[in-house]
């Protein structure tokens, strides 16, 4: 099994993280990644339109996703470090 397949398996079999947010709040997860590692993320809300971003230490946005596809407001993000 290759690295991408392992990462996908970990994502699909991982624990769901749930948060309750109010307008203007966000959830942040700090990651320490090595070159070639892959990040999978998705978000879902019944109250608002969520978005996902990967931001580096200098606040530069490396990857963003607001909608999975037109009409589906559940963002899905896959990014290789």
C-alpha positions, -999 to +999 in steps of 0.1 A: +000+000+000+014+034-010+016+065+011-015+081-006-036+049+000-024+048+037-034+085+042-068+079+026-074+049+048-065+068+079-088+096+069-118+074+061-113+054+093-105+083+116-126+099+143-149+128+133-142+161+151-173+181+160-174+217+171-201+242+179-193+276+164-209+310+166-207+336+138-171+347+132-155+317+151-134+291+135-116+259+144-079+256+140-058+225+140-020+230+140-001+203+121+036+195+118+040+181+084+069+167+063+073+170+026+050+145+008+025+141+036-011+145+027-039+163+045-075+154+039-102+176+054-140+181+050-166+201+068-203+200+071-228+223+088-265+225+090-263+262+102-238+279+078-217+275+047-183+262+060-149+267+043-115+251+047-080+266+044-044+254+049-023+283+061+014+282+067+033+298+096+035+332+078-003+332+073+000+325+036-030+305+024-017+274+006-050+257-003-086+266+002-120+251-006-154+266+000-178+243-018-172+207-029-189+215-062-217+239-073-247+232-051-228+212-024-216+234+004-196+207+022-160+216+014-135+188+007-098+194+006-068+172-002-034+187-001+001+173-004+027+191+017 
